[in-house]
Amino acid sequence: MSSIAVIGTQWGDEGKGKIVDLLSDRADYVVRFQGGNNAGHTMVINGESIISHLVPSGIIQGKRCIIGNGVVVDPSVLLEEMDYLEKKGIDVSPEKLSISEKAHIIFPYHKMLDNARENSAGDKKIGTTGRGIGPCYEDKASRKGIRFAEFLEDQIFREMLKINIEEKTKILTHVFSYNETPDFDKIYKTYSEYAKRLKPYVKNISADLGQALKKDSKILFEGAQGTHLDIDHGTYPFVTSSNTVSGNICCGSGIGPKAIQEVLGIAKAYTTRVGAGPFPTELLDETGDYIQKKGAEFGATTGRKRRCGWIDTVVLNNAVRLNSVTGLVLTKLDVLGGIKQLKICTSYKIGNEITPYFPALVQNAALAVPQYETIEGWNEDISKIRKFDNFPQTTIRYIRRIEEICETEVKIASVGPGREETIEIKPLFR
């Protein structure tokens, strides 16, 4: 048995898609275990960018890909993505892609509720993508959700849909005075067609993975978003609606904890964040603009400009502990080239106290003053380097200092978006 989990350590957008793409080539199965189409993974293959939102990245290498029960699925988005991949010559047949029968489904009323709630928040918006992810998880928690198991049974589906639409219409009308309400006949007809097309893909994922583990298959677990967007451990309430940490792999895919052997924590060589929420090391100056432009920091899903700042080892150490990270991956090292002095945040000053831990209250996180170490940068273009020992000594010192502070070795360093622009310091899945 061999398994690796790929987890974001910051606020998402760390470059997980590229690392999953790299490791998928050596895996037998690639499993997505949480989130929805509010996350996007970007892979660059032969100079062409391919973005996936629901289908695990391993589909590009022809691997068995699984959408676990912890994922909330918008069928229209999934089918559109499947068509997009097929047009690029990628096999997304039921032999290559499976969906858990226990995964919950996003409906149009979830999106309406998402937008209605965000619109009513005024200047206190969370920054949701409006894709219905949160309301779908709400239905799951309140035991009103519709899973694929119910979705494929027409009479059960029809009855549950009717109940849900009646309730959501009351909320949209009387609570939010929203200008749109769900149409039962339209949704039922459209989603019944989705059910027919997706039925061959729906499986008992837990059982399939159990058999794969018995056969010593190599399994790659693909996380979405980042640790600090976790509903429990992130910068609440500026978080996503699911657990993004490695512990949720078990709940979100139906396997036991002993099956997870390695946890790779993906981190940019700096820090970014999309949307609202505290960001202690954010740079609102020329350096921040430089990183944003050179790193082409725009969200893969929303296209929103990402906020940029120095690397934050308070954030990284939090992620290392929460995920039992066994190795770090530093991406976009090349973006820092040309900055004379780099800074590494090692702790926060909040009021009169210095703390190495991320505060639970976002109000305190907003007051956190980063305490920095300054380290010499490099002017060289490192994007063409393919061996760790060929890095400038200043680059190596930067990496080693991060390792020291986080007490975790860096196993991969990335110097560009392409597969070939990845340096494996410690071989994985071999």
KAURFEN-V73782 format. One record per residue. RES is the residue in one letter. PSI is psi in whole degrees, -180 to 180 (NA if undefined). D_LAST is the distance of its C-alpha to the last C-alpha in whole Angstrom. Layout:
res psi d_last
RES PSI D_LAST
RES PSI D_LAST
//
This chain:
res psi d_last
M 136 12
S 125 10
S 144 11
I 137 12
A 137 15
V 115 16
I 137 20
G 137 23
T -13 24
Q -125 27
W 37 30
G 175 27
D 28 27
E -12 24
G 26 22
K -39 19
G -41 20
K -42 18
I -39 15
V -42 15
D -43 15
L -49 12
L -24 10
S -32 12
D -24 11
R -4 8
A 163 10
D -35 13
Y 144 15
V 126 16
V 128 19
R 130 22
F -2 24
Q 171 27
G -171 29
G -150 31
N 23 31
N 1 32
A 144 29
G 136 27
H 129 24
T 125 24
M 141 22
V 111 23
I 116 22
N 41 24
G -4 26
E 132 27
S 130 27
I 123 26
I 129 27
S 146 26
H -33 28
L -42 27
V 127 25
P 147 21
S -26 19
G -10 17
I -27 20
I -32 20
Q 8 17
G 24 18
K 162 17
R 120 19
C 140 20
I 132 22
I 110 25
G 172 25
N -19 29
G -7 29
V 142 29
V 130 32
V 125 33
D 108 35
P -36 36
S -41 37
V -43 35
L -47 32
L -38 34
E -41 35
E -39 31
M -42 30
D -42 33
Y -45 32
L -40 28
E -38 30
K -22 32
K 10 29
G 19 28
I 131 25
D 116 25
V 40 26
S 168 28
P -18 28
E -20 25
K -26 23
L 130 24
S 149 26
I 135 28
S 136 29
E -15 32
K 2 33
A 140 32
H 155 35
I 138 37
I 133 38
F 164 42
P -34 44
Y -25 46
H -41 43
K -40 43
M -45 47
L -41 47
D -50 44
N -37 46
A -43 49
R -41 48
E -40 47
N -34 50
S -11 52
A -16 50
G -128 52
D 8 50
K 29 48
K 145 46
I -31 42
G 29 41
T 155 39
T -9 38
G 19 41
R 7 38
G 10 40
I -54 36
G -52 38
P -32 41
C -43 39
Y -33 37
E -45 41
D -37 42
K -46 39
A -31 40
S 7 44
R 35 43
K 1 44
G 161 41
I 117 40
R 172 37
F -32 36
A -44 37
E -36 41
F -36 40
L -4 40
E 104 43
D -48 46
Q -43 49
I -45 47
F -46 45
R -44 49
E -44 50
M -39 47
L -43 48
K -46 51
I -46 51
N -43 49
I -39 50
E -45 54
E -46 52
K -33 51
T -42 54
K -44 56
I -48 53
L -38 53
T -51 57
H -29 58
V -45 56
F -9 55
S 43 57
Y 149 55
N 11 56
E 142 54
T 153 53
P 142 51
D 112 52
F -53 52
D -43 53
K -47 51
I -44 47
Y -45 48
K -48 48
T -46 45
Y -26 43
S -36 44
E -40 43
Y -42 39
A -42 39
K -42 40
R -34 37
L -13 35
K -43 35
P -17 33
Y -13 30
V 124 31
K 171 29
N 92 29
I -41 25
S -45 25
A -42 26
D -44 23
L -36 20
G -43 22
Q -39 21
A -41 18
L -37 17
K -28 19
K 9 17
D 33 13
S 152 13
K 122 10
I 131 13
L 124 13
F 122 16
E 111 18
G 156 21
A 157 24
Q -150 27
G 167 26
T -40 27
H 11 30
L 6 31
D 138 31
I -29 34
D -41 34
H 2 33
G -167 33
T 68 36
Y 134 38
P 7 40
F 66 38
V 176 35
T -175 34
S 8 35
S 170 32
N 118 29
T -8 27
V 164 25
S -29 22
G -25 24
N -8 26
I -42 22
C -50 24
C -39 27
G -6 26
S -10 24
G 35 25
I 165 23
G 162 23
P -26 22
K -15 20
A -14 17
I 113 16
Q -31 14
E 138 13
V 112 16
L 124 15
G 116 19
I 131 20
A 138 23
K 158 25
A -5 26
Y -162 29
T 142 30
T 161 32
R 139 33
V 136 35
G -168 38
A 168 40
G 160 40
P 146 39
F 83 37
P -38 38
T 14 37
E 138 38
L 113 40
L 51 43
D -167 44
E -36 43
T -42 39
G -41 38
D -40 40
Y -48 38
I -43 34
Q -45 35
K -46 36
K -35 34
G -2 31
A 55 33
E 87 32
F 139 34
G 135 32
A -29 30
T -45 32
T -21 36
G 4 36
R 144 37
K 132 37
R 142 35
R 142 37
C 149 35
G 179 35
W 159 33
I 143 30
D 106 31
T -10 30
V -46 32
V -47 30
L -44 27
N -36 27
N -44 29
A -39 26
V -44 24
R -47 26
L -30 26
N -3 23
S 49 21
V 129 19
T -13 16
G 146 16
L 153 18
V 122 17
L 119 20
T 162 21
K 35 24
L -33 25
D -27 27
V -29 29
L -9 31
G 133 32
G -6 35
I 120 36
K -43 38
Q 128 37
L 151 34
K 142 35
I 120 33
C 127 34
T -18 34
S 175 37
Y 149 40
K 118 43
I 110 45
G -122 49
N 7 49
E 143 46
I 130 43
T 141 40
P 5 36
Y 149 35
F 129 36
P 151 39
A -38 39
L 127 42
V -25 42
Q -39 45
N -38 44
A -35 41
A -24 43
L -8 45
A 128 42
V 115 43
P 139 40
Q 119 40
Y 150 38
E 142 36
T 135 37
I 146 35
E 135 35
G -167 33
W 149 33
N -17 34
E 149 32
D 110 30
I 6 26
S -19 25
K -3 25
I 138 23
R -2 19
K 139 18
F -42 19
D -15 21
N -4 23
F 150 24
P 150 28
Q -31 29
T -37 30
T -44 27
I -41 25
R -37 28
Y -47 28
I -47 24
R -34 24
R -37 27
I -42 26
E -44 23
E -47 26
I -39 28
C -8 25
E 39 24
T 133 21
E 147 18
V 119 17
K -21 14
I 140 14
A 134 18
S 136 19
V 19 22
G 172 23
P -22 23
G 159 21
R -42 17
E -12 18
E 40 19
T 127 16
I 113 15
E 109 12
I -38 13
K 115 10
P 142 7
L 149 6
F 41 4
R NA 0
//
